[in-house]
Structure formats: C-alpha cells, structure tokens
C-alpha cells in the first residue's frame, strides 16, 4: 500500500474490503446445508419466542439447529439489504435458540461441531452488523464471545484460523473506530500473523499506524510548549502523556505475554495478575530492605555526630562544656531556654497557646474563620469525609447481566478497607483544593445458578489526577466457579463497574471546596 494515501482513501478501501469479506462469508454460509422453513419470518420469530415457554416435549437439538440456521439466513438477507438492525435481531434469535447448549455434553460429534460453528458464525455476523451501525462496543463484545468459543473448542472445529482472522479483524476495526488504537493494532497484527494476504486487515493496520504517529507528534508538540502555557495546558499535556504511556505499556505487556505463553494456556488477564502479584512481592521486599538500609544510615549518622561532639581537639573550657551539656539535655528549642526573673518580667510568658478551633467552620473560600482572608497556608483533614464518599459510591455495587447469552449472573461488592489520607488545602486566597492519596479493598461475590464465587479487588493507589481506565488494581479469587468462562467474563464486567464508580468518587471528592 502506498504511504501517500489519504486517511479517507484508506478508510474507504478498508470499508470495501470489509464488505467483500462479509459477502464471501455469506456466500460460504449459503453453500452449507440449507434447511428451508415453511413458516414466514413472523412465524419464525414467534416460534423462537415460544421456545422460552414451557412445553411438554423439548425439541431435539437437530431441530433447534435447523431453526437457528434459518435465523442466520434471514439475518444475512437483511444484512445484504443494509437493514442491519433487523439482521441483528435474527442473529440474536439464532444465538438464543442454541446458545444454551454450547456447554452440553452432546454425544454426536458432528452435531456438536455444527452447533459450535453456527454459534461462532452468528456472533461474527452480528459483529459485522454492529460495525455497520457504528456500535463499536457491542461489536467488540460479540467478537470477544466468538473468540472465547473458538479457543474453547478449537480442537473439534475446522477453519479455526479463518474464524480467528475474522474475529480479530472485526474487533480491530471496532477498536480503531472507537479510538482504542493500541488494542486495534494488537488485534490487526494478530489477524495478519494468521493471514498476511488479508487486504482489509492490512489497510486498517496502516491507518492505525498513521493515527498513532499523529498522536505521538501531537504529544511531542504539547511537551515542547508545556512551559509556555498555563496550568490547564500542563494538566492536559500530562493527561495525554499518561494515556500514551498506558497504551505503550499495554502493547509491551501483550508482546511479553505472546512470547512467554506461546501455547495460549494462560489468558492475558491471568498472566497480568500473576505478574502483578510477583511485582508487589518484590516491591514489598525492596521496601523492607530499604528500611533496613535507612536504619543503618541513621545509626551511622548518630555515631559520627557523637564522635564529633566528643572531639578532644576542641578548645573548650569548663563553662563551655557545661553549656553544651545543658543544651544537649534540653534540646535546641527556643522555648526551653531558662530565663532570669527579670527577663520573664519584661517579656512575659512565651509558652505557645493552642488556638481553639472546635467551632471553626469553613468559609466560602475553603479557609477557616481565623484564616478568612486566605493569606495563610492551611490544610484541613478531610480523610473521614473521603472514606464516607468512597463507601457511598463503591459499597454494595450490583452487576446483574447476561454476560454470555443464556447465562445470567449477579455480582455484589462490599467495602472491606479504605486507608490513606485526604486534605483540603487553602493558599494565596484561592478556594480549597482537595489533595488525597488513598488505597482500598473491596470484597465481591458472584452468584451463578446454584454456584457462588468470592474474592477481593484492591486499588492500592487512588490519588489526584489518576487515570481511572489504567488505575492499578488487583483481583484475587478465593472461591471459583466451575465455569471459568463465566467467571472471567463476570470479573471483566465487575472491573468496568468498579472503575465507573471510582471515577464518580474521584469526581465527587475533587469537587469538595
């Protein structure tokens, strides 16, 4: 591809390739076994709805496959007519019919293979339709679910490479259009590694590279001008640098994961959790060693100070030695100096008197009544208020959703511990500005059917200006579900919900004046 192509040309070419790939997929699907249905589309939808109602005889799995295949064909017809919303309805109907059987122990191998292949095809077709509607988030979720099915059943299904290429390409396109450039790059690279001749993936990859280069150039320009602009520009530049740093860190992590886990036995998230636990242990060990070194340095400093004080070369008389000994005994505090009765009569009492601030209230500028003009630096402890707001926003969070079609889960959280400090700072007649540095741990529980999983999620570093999307967090599982797919998808949903709640908490705390 030429380097001088414009963004519009690349986007247009990528869209054309996407349509060609979808068209090829629909043609391929139409060559599979076709089972015609005597009912029209309205009867098909009502028939699928009746599947939810109780009946005396459960239809055989082969019959459900026939119905799901018909839903797929109807969705494909709507997709070709650019009626993507209607196409999605039929794809979802097909998924609903057979999705609940994906984990069943089906004795017939061919039936199992056909069921999984049909589910993957429906999810990928749905992702393509979502991309047409520019619903990038839903497209990414559909691709995630199709990849999970592929990875779990890749030993029994054929065309694994073809499925993975389509899923990575469509998810990469959705990430690119929604601005997640590093995630888009990772998916598109994965697709091209499997199929280097995929023109659509190559065009989209070059487009993503160009956008990343523009972001880096903008960041460089912002950095060069940071000293000539105001405080707001400095914060914006810092935010952009943090975002780019997070993107680069994620890219490096994924490269390390690909190198270390070549067989795919450990997921990226699990690998990250293991590395994070190792890092925390190493950091704790380094902290303990540093404290020990600091203790030794302090002892050495005191020893040298004592030797200097006892230096025999000092020419001190008896009166000097007495004054030094008295000073050492009392300390070098002005208020400990002993004064004569005459001095005390002239000076009066020099003992510091504590100001009564029990009824001190914040003024409109955030300062106390005694500092109403705001001319004196003042810090007020608002740690208790910060902890209360944390409980308000993150205690008893609930996540109730259909993580995977046909599988409803319920998750709740409870705040286990909140530590750290928060102050309201007033200076130079400016309004109060909260400064905080907190850490917190939440307990979570997951209910799925009759099973229950429990664990914790920790946020060790919550501070001013933190990027919630890349905030450090550690999830631990104390009791697991049998279905790891359900558990992993549920924990991802919990992370998103906690980050949204944490964002609301930080916003509420930073609004305190």
C-alpha positions in Angstrom: 0.0 0.0 0.0 1.3 3.5 -0.9 2.4 5.7 2.0 0.8 8.7 0.4 -2.7 7.5 0.6 -5.0 9.8 2.5 -7.0 8.8 5.6 -10.2 8.9 3.6 -8.8 6.7 0.9 -7.6 4.1 3.4 -10.9 4.2 5.3 -12.9 3.8 2.0 -10.6 0.9 1.0 -11.0 -0.7 4.4 -14.8 -0.4 4.2 -14.8 -2.0 0.7 -12.6 -4.9 1.9 -14.9 -5.4 4.9 -17.9 -5.7 2.6 -16.1 -8.1 0.4 -15.1 -10.3 3.4 -18.7 -10.3 4.7 -20.1 -11.1 1.3 -17.7 -14.0 1.0 -18.7 -15.3 4.4 -22.4 -15.0 3.4 -21.8 -16.9 0.2 -19.8 -19.6 2.1 -22.6 -19.9 4.6 -25.2 -20.2 1.9 -23.3 -23.2 0.4 -23.7 -25.1 3.7 -26.6 -27.4 4.3 -29.8 -25.4 3.6 -32.9 -26.2 5.5 -35.9 -24.3 4.3 -38.6 -23.3 6.7 -42.3 -23.4 5.7 -43.0 -20.5 8.2 -42.5 -16.9 7.2 -40.3 -14.5 9.2 -43.1 -13.5 11.6 -43.8 -17.2 12.3 -40.0 -17.8 12.8 -39.8 -15.0 15.5 -42.9 -16.2 17.3 -41.7 -19.8 17.1 -38.4 -18.7 18.7 -40.2 -16.8 21.4 -42.3 -19.9 22.2 -39.0 -21.7 22.9 -38.9 -19.8 26.2 -42.4 -21.1 27.2 -42.6 -24.4 29.0 -43.7 -27.3 26.8 -44.3 -31.0 27.4 -41.7 -32.0 24.8 -38.3 -30.4 24.4 -37.3 -30.2 20.7 -34.4 -32.3 19.6 -31.1 -30.4 19.2 -31.2 -31.1 15.4 -34.5 -29.2 15.2 -33.0 -26.3 17.1 -30.1 -26.2 14.7 -32.5 -26.0 11.8 -34.3 -23.1 13.3 -31.1 -21.3 14.2 -29.8 -21.8 10.7 -33.0 -20.3 9.3 -32.5 -17.3 11.6 -29.0 -16.8 10.3 -30.1 -17.0 6.7 -32.9 -14.4 7.4 -30.3 -12.1 9.1 -28.0 -12.5 6.1 -30.8 -11.3 3.8 -31.4 -8.3 5.9 -27.7 -7.6 6.1 -27.4 -7.6 2.3 -30.2 -5.1 2.1 -28.3 -2.8 4.6 -31.1 -3.3 7.2 -28.6 -4.1 9.9 -30.8 -3.6 13.0 -33.2 -6.3 11.7 -30.3 -8.6 10.8 -29.1 -8.3 14.4 -32.5 -9.4 15.7 -32.4 -12.6 13.7 -28.7 -13.3 14.6 -29.6 -12.9 18.3 -32.6 -15.1 17.9 -30.4 -17.9 16.5 -27.9 -17.5 19.3 -30.7 -17.7 21.9 -32.1 -20.9 20.4 -28.8 -22.9 20.5 -26.6 -20.8 22.8 -27.6 -22.5 25.9 -26.4 -25.9 24.6 -22.8 -24.9 23.8 -21.6 -26.5 27.1 -23.9 -29.5 26.9 -22.4 -33.0 26.6 -23.6 -33.9 23.1 -22.8 -37.5 22.2 -22.9 -36.9 18.4 -19.6 -35.3 17.4 -20.9 -33.9 14.1 -23.8 -32.2 15.8 -21.5 -30.6 18.4 -19.2 -29.3 15.7 -22.1 -27.9 13.7 -23.6 -26.2 16.8 -20.3 -24.5 17.8 -19.6 -23.4 14.2 -23.1 -22.0 13.9 -22.7 -20.0 17.1 -19.4 -18.6 16.1 -20.8 -17.6 12.7 -23.8 -15.9 14.2 -21.6 -13.9 16.7 -19.3 -12.8 13.9 -22.2 -11.8 11.6 -23.7 -9.9 14.5 -20.3 -8.1 15.0 -20.3 -7.2 11.3 -23.8 -5.7 11.6 -22.8 -3.8 14.7 -19.8 -2.3 12.9 -22.2 -1.1 10.1 -24.3 0.6 12.8 -21.1 2.0 14.4 -22.0 0.4 17.6 -18.3 -0.4 18.4 -18.8 -1.5 22.0 -21.3 -4.2 21.0 -19.2 -5.4 18.1 -16.2 -5.8 20.4 -18.3 -7.9 22.9 -19.6 -10.1 20.1 -16.0 -10.7 18.9 -14.9 -11.5 22.4 -17.6 -14.1 22.8 -16.8 -15.7 19.4 -13.1 -15.9 20.3 -13.9 -17.5 23.6 -15.9 -20.2 21.8 -13.2 -20.7 19.3 -10.4 -21.1 21.9 -12.5 -23.5 24.0 -13.5 -25.7 21.1 -10.6 -25.3 18.6 -9.7 -29.0 18.9 -13.0 -30.1 17.4 -13.9 -27.4 14.9 -12.4 -26.8 11.5 -11.3 -23.5 9.9 -10.1 -22.2 13.2 -7.6 -19.8 11.5 -10.4 -18.4 9.3 -12.7 -17.8 12.3 -9.9 -16.1 14.3 -8.8 -13.9 11.4 -12.4 -12.6 11.0 -12.9 -12.1 14.8 -9.6 -10.2 15.2 -10.1 -8.1 12.1 -13.7 -7.0 13.0 -12.7 -6.4 16.6 -9.6 -4.5 15.5 -11.8 -2.3 13.2 -14.2 -1.6 16.1 -11.3 -0.6 18.4 -9.8 1.6 15.7 -13.1 3.5 15.1 -13.7 3.9 18.8 -10.2 5.4 19.4 -8.5 2.4 21.1 -5.6 2.5 18.8 -3.2 0.2 20.7 -5.9 -2.5 21.1 -6.8 -2.1 17.4 -3.1 -2.6 16.5 -2.8 -5.7 18.6 -5.9 -7.3 17.0 -4.9 -6.4 13.5 -1.4 -7.7 14.0 -2.9 -11.0 15.3 -5.1 -11.2 12.1 -2.1 -10.5 9.8 0.1 -13.1 11.5 -2.6 -15.7 10.6 -3.3 -14.4 7.1 -0.8 -11.9 5.7 -2.8 -11.7 2.4 -5.8 -10.1 4.2 -6.1 -6.7 2.4 -8.7 -5.3 4.7 -6.6 -6.0 7.8 -3.5 -4.6 6.1 -5.3 -1.3 5.2 -6.8 -0.9 8.6 -3.4 -1.7 10.2 -1.7 1.1 8.2 -4.4 3.5 9.1 -4.0 2.7 12.8 -0.2 3.2 12.5 -0.7 6.6 10.9 -3.1 7.7 13.7 -0.6 6.5 16.4 2.1 8.5 14.7 -0.1 11.6 14.7 -0.8 11.1 18.4 2.9 10.9 19.2 3.6 14.0 17.1 0.8 15.9 19.0 2.2 14.7 22.3 5.7 15.8 21.3 4.4 19.3 20.3 2.5 19.6 23.5 5.5 18.7 25.5 7.7 21.3 23.7 5.2 24.0 24.6 4.3 23.0 28.1 6.5 25.7 29.7 4.9 28.5 27.6 1.3 27.6 28.5 -0.8 27.8 31.6 -1.7 25.3 34.3 -4.6 23.8 32.3 -2.4 23.1 29.3 0.2 21.5 31.6 -2.5 19.2 33.0 -3.8 18.3 29.5 -0.3 17.5 28.3 0.2 15.3 31.4 -3.0 13.5 30.7 -2.1 12.8 27.1 1.4 11.6 28.2 -0.2 9.3 30.7 -2.6 8.0 28.1 0.1 7.3 25.6 2.3 5.7 28.3 -0.6 3.4 29.3 -1.1 2.4 25.6 2.6 1.7 25.2 2.7 -0.3 28.5 -0.3 -2.4 27.3 1.5 -3.0 24.0 4.7 -4.2 25.7 2.8 -6.4 28.1 0.9 -8.1 25.2 4.2 -8.7 23.4 5.8 -10.2 26.5 2.6 -12.4 27.0 2.8 -13.6 23.4 6.5 -14.5 23.8 6.1 -16.3 27.2 2.7 -18.0 26.7 3.0 -19.2 23.1 0.6 -22.1 23.5 -2.2 -19.8 24.9 -2.6 -21.9 28.1 -2.8 -18.8 30.2 -5.1 -15.8 29.3 -3.7 -12.3 29.1 -5.6 -11.2 32.2 -4.5 -14.2 34.3 -0.9 -13.6 33.2 -1.1 -10.0 34.1 -2.5 -10.9 37.6 0.4 -13.3 38.2 3.0 -10.7 37.2 1.3 -8.1 39.4 1.4 -10.4 42.4 5.1 -11.0 41.8 5.8 -7.3 41.4 4.0 -6.5 44.6 6.0 -9.2 46.5 9.3 -7.8 45.0 8.3 -4.2 45.9 7.5 -5.3 49.5 10.9 -7.0 49.8 12.6 -3.9 48.4 10.8 -1.7 50.8 11.9 -3.8 53.8 15.5 -3.8 52.6 15.4 0.0 52.1 14.0 0.5 55.6 16.9 -1.6 57.0 19.4 0.4 55.0 17.9 3.6 56.2 18.1 2.4 59.8 21.8 1.6 59.4 22.4 5.0 57.8 20.7 6.7 60.7 22.8 4.8 63.3 26.0 5.7 61.4 24.9 9.4 61.3 24.3 9.4 65.1 27.6 7.7 65.7 29.6 10.2 63.7 27.7 13.1 65.4 28.6 11.7 68.8 32.3 11.4 67.8 32.3 14.9 66.5 30.8 16.2 69.8 33.5 14.3 71.8 36.4 15.6 69.7 39.3 16.1 72.0 40.8 18.7 69.8 38.1 21.3 70.7 39.5 24.0 72.9 36.6 24.3 75.4 36.7 25.4 79.0 34.6 24.1 81.8 31.8 26.7 81.3 31.5 25.9 77.6 31.3 22.2 78.3 28.6 22.9 80.9 26.6 25.0 78.4 26.9 22.3 75.7 25.8 19.6 78.1 22.8 21.6 79.2 21.8 22.3 75.6 22.0 18.7 74.7 19.9 17.8 77.6 17.1 20.3 76.9 17.4 20.3 73.1 17.8 23.2 70.7 14.3 24.7 71.3 14.0 28.4 71.9 11.1 28.0 74.3 13.2 25.7 76.6 15.7 28.4 77.3 15.8 29.2 81.0 15.4 32.9 81.6 16.0 35.1 84.7 13.2 36.6 86.7 14.0 40.0 85.3 13.8 38.6 81.7 10.4 37.0 82.4 9.1 40.2 83.9 10.0 42.1 80.8 9.0 39.5 78.2 6.1 37.8 79.8 5.0 34.2 79.1 6.5 32.7 75.9 4.6 29.4 76.2 2.7 28.7 72.9 -1.1 28.7 73.3 -3.2 26.5 71.2 -6.0 28.3 69.2 -9.5 26.9 69.9 -10.8 25.7 66.5 -13.6 23.4 67.9 -16.2 25.8 66.4 -14.1 26.7 63.4 -16.1 26.4 60.2 -15.0 26.6 56.6 -15.6 30.0 54.9 -16.8 30.3 51.3 -13.2 30.2 50.1 -12.5 26.9 52.0 -10.4 28.5 54.7 -11.1 28.5 58.5 -12.6 31.5 60.3 -9.3 32.6 61.7 -7.9 32.5 58.1 -10.8 34.2 56.5 -8.6 36.2 54.2 -6.9 33.1 52.9 -3.5 34.6 53.3 -2.0 31.7 55.3 -1.3 28.2 54.1 -3.9 25.9 55.7 -4.5 22.2 55.5 -7.7 20.6 56.8 -8.0 16.9 57.3 -11.0 15.5 55.3 -9.9 11.9 55.4 -13.2 10.9 57.2 -15.2 12.6 54.5 -13.2 10.9 51.8 -13.8 7.5 53.3 -17.5 8.2 53.6 -17.8 9.2 50.0 -15.9 6.1 49.0 -18.5 3.9 50.8 -21.3 5.9 49.2 -20.0 5.2 45.6 -18.5 1.7 45.9 -20.3 -0.1 48.7 -22.9 -2.7 47.6 -22.3 -2.3 43.9 -24.5 -4.7 41.9 -23.8 -6.2 38.5 -26.7 -8.1 37.1 -26.4 -9.0 33.4 -26.4 -11.8 30.8 -22.7 -12.0 30.5 -22.9 -14.8 27.9 -26.3 -15.4 26.1 -28.5 -17.6 28.2 -26.3 -17.2 31.4 -27.5 -14.7 34.0 -25.1 -13.7 36.8 -25.4 -11.5 39.8 -22.4 -9.8 41.5 -22.2 -7.6 44.6 -19.4 -5.7 46.4 -18.8 -4.5 49.9 -16.0 -2.1 51.0 -13.6 -4.0 53.2 -10.9 -1.4 53.9 -10.1 2.2 53.0 -6.7 3.6 54.1 -4.7 6.8 53.4 -5.3 10.5 53.9 -7.0 13.5 52.3 -6.6 17.2 53.0 -8.3 20.4 51.9 -5.5 22.9 51.0 -6.0 26.7 51.0 -3.3 29.1 49.9 -3.0 32.6 48.4 -6.6 33.4 48.7 -7.6 30.6 46.4 -10.5 28.2 47.1 -9.9 24.9 48.8 -8.2 22.2 46.7 -8.5 18.5 47.9 -5.3 16.5 47.9 -5.7 12.8 48.5 -3.8 9.6 48.4 -5.9 6.5 49.2 -5.9 2.7 48.9 -8.9 0.5 49.2 -10.0 -3.1 49.1 -13.5 -4.5 48.2 -14.9 -7.9 48.7 -17.0 -9.3 45.8 -19.4 -12.3 45.4 -20.7 -13.9 42.2 -23.8 -16.0 42.0 -24.4 -18.2 39.0 -27.2 -20.8 39.2 -26.5 -22.7 42.4 -22.8 -21.8 42.5 -21.1 -18.9 44.3 -17.6 -17.4 43.8 -15.9 -14.9 46.1 -12.8 -12.8 46.2 -11.4 -9.3 46.5 -10.4 -6.4 44.3 -7.8 -4.0 45.5 -7.0 -0.4 44.4 -3.6 0.4 46.0 -3.1 3.9 44.5 -6.0 6.3 44.2 -4.8 9.9 44.0 -5.4 13.3 42.3 -5.3 13.1 38.6 -5.3 9.3 38.4 -6.4 7.8 35.1 -9.3 5.6 36.1 -9.0 3.4 33.0 -5.4 2.5 33.8 -5.6 2.7 37.6 -3.7 -0.1 39.3 -5.9 -2.9 40.5 -5.5 -6.5 41.7 -8.3 -9.1 41.7 -8.0 -12.2 43.8 -10.3 -15.2 43.8 -10.8 -17.1 47.0 -13.6 -19.4 45.7 -14.1 -20.2 42.0 -16.9 -21.2 39.7 -16.7 -24.4 37.7 -17.2 -22.4 34.5 -14.1 -20.3 34.1 -15.6 -18.5 31.0 -18.5 -17.2 33.0 -16.2 -16.2 35.9 -13.7 -14.4 33.6 -16.4 -12.5 31.7 -18.1 -11.6 35.0 -14.9 -10.3 36.6 -14.3 -8.1 33.5 -17.8 -6.6 33.9 -17.1 -6.1 37.6 -13.8 -4.2 36.8 -15.7 -1.9 34.4 -18.4 -1.2 37.0 -15.9 -0.5 39.8 -13.9 1.8 37.5 -17.0 3.8 36.7 -17.9 4.0 40.4 -14.3 5.0 41.2 -14.5 7.8 38.6 -17.7 9.1 40.2 -16.0 9.0 43.6 -12.9 10.9 42.4 -15.1 13.5 40.7 -17.1 14.0 43.9 -14.0 14.3 46.1 -12.3 16.7 43.8 -15.5 18.9 43.8 -15.2 19.5 47.6 -14.3 23.1 48.4 
